[in-house]
Amino acid sequence: PAPPAAPVTPRHQGEGTIRSIGKDAMAITHGPLPSVGMDAMTMEFKLPPAQQLPRNLAAGDRVAFEFTLGPDGPQLTHVAPMPAVPASGSKK
């Protein structure tokens, strides 16, 4: 018989703005995350492996992100830059 499948860790998605990037973590201000029952807030996420982290991300950048919740807290699994939101009233 086949060995039992490893439990799949649920992945959650959100969008937000980077507040800071440290050596091991990124602080993101995000909107509500209904899949985990979180309201809008700023929280720290552990960084994904370096090869999965886009270069040139900086505080103030808008990002789409995916994460898992593990025993050590939220772990980013994917981060991608999003287009900047134009200022209201701007005509392009």
C-alpha positions as CSV (number, residue, x, y, z in Angstrom):
1,P,0.0,0.0,0.0
2,A,1.0,3.6,-0.7
3,P,2.2,5.6,2.3
4,P,-0.3,8.1,3.6
5,A,-0.1,11.5,2.0
6,A,1.5,14.2,4.0
7,P,-1.0,16.7,5.2
8,V,-1.3,19.7,2.9
9,T,-0.7,23.0,4.7
10,P,-3.4,25.5,3.5
11,R,-2.1,28.5,1.7
12,H,-3.7,31.9,2.1
13,Q,-3.5,34.9,-0.3
14,G,-3.6,38.6,0.3
15,E,-2.6,42.0,-1.0
16,G,-0.9,44.7,0.9
17,T,1.9,47.3,1.2
18,I,5.4,46.5,2.4
19,R,6.2,48.4,5.6
20,S,9.7,47.0,6.1
21,I,12.0,44.2,5.0
22,G,14.5,42.7,7.4
23,K,17.0,39.9,7.1
24,D,14.4,37.2,8.0
25,A,11.0,38.9,7.8
26,M,8.8,41.4,5.9
27,A,6.1,43.6,7.6
28,I,3.1,44.0,5.3
29,T,0.0,46.1,5.9
30,H,-2.8,44.1,4.4
31,G,-6.6,44.1,4.0
32,P,-8.9,41.5,5.6
33,L,-7.8,37.9,5.1
34,P,-11.1,36.0,5.3
35,S,-9.5,32.6,4.7
36,V,-7.8,32.8,8.2
37,G,-10.3,35.1,9.8
38,M,-8.0,38.1,10.1
39,D,-9.0,41.7,9.9
40,A,-6.9,44.3,8.2
41,M,-3.6,44.9,10.0
42,T,0.1,45.1,9.8
43,M,2.0,41.9,10.5
44,E,5.3,40.3,10.0
45,F,5.8,37.3,7.8
46,K,8.9,35.1,7.6
47,L,10.6,35.5,4.2
48,P,10.4,32.8,1.5
49,P,13.7,31.3,0.2
50,A,15.8,33.9,-1.5
51,Q,15.2,32.5,-5.0
52,Q,11.4,33.0,-4.5
53,L,11.7,36.7,-3.3
54,P,11.7,39.2,-6.2
55,R,14.6,41.6,-6.2
56,N,14.2,45.3,-5.7
57,L,11.2,45.1,-3.4
58,A,11.1,48.1,-1.0
59,A,9.0,49.6,1.8
60,G,6.0,51.3,0.2
61,D,5.7,48.7,-2.6
62,R,2.3,47.1,-3.2
63,V,2.5,43.3,-3.3
64,A,0.3,40.2,-3.8
65,F,1.4,37.5,-1.4
66,E,0.7,33.9,-0.4
67,F,1.5,32.4,3.0
68,T,1.1,29.5,5.2
69,L,0.4,29.5,9.0
70,G,2.8,27.2,10.8
71,P,4.0,26.7,14.3
72,D,6.5,29.5,13.9
73,G,4.0,31.9,12.6
74,P,3.1,33.2,9.1
75,Q,5.6,32.1,6.4
76,L,5.5,33.8,3.0
77,T,5.5,31.3,0.1
78,H,5.2,33.8,-2.7
79,V,5.5,37.6,-3.1
80,A,4.9,39.5,-6.4
81,P,4.9,43.3,-7.0
82,M,1.6,44.9,-8.0
83,P,1.1,48.0,-10.1
84,A,1.1,51.2,-8.1
85,V,-2.3,52.6,-7.5
86,P,-2.6,55.9,-9.3
87,A,-3.4,58.9,-7.1
88,S,-7.1,59.7,-7.1
89,G,-8.0,62.3,-9.7
90,S,-5.0,61.5,-11.8
91,K,-5.7,61.2,-15.5
92,K,-3.4,59.0,-17.6
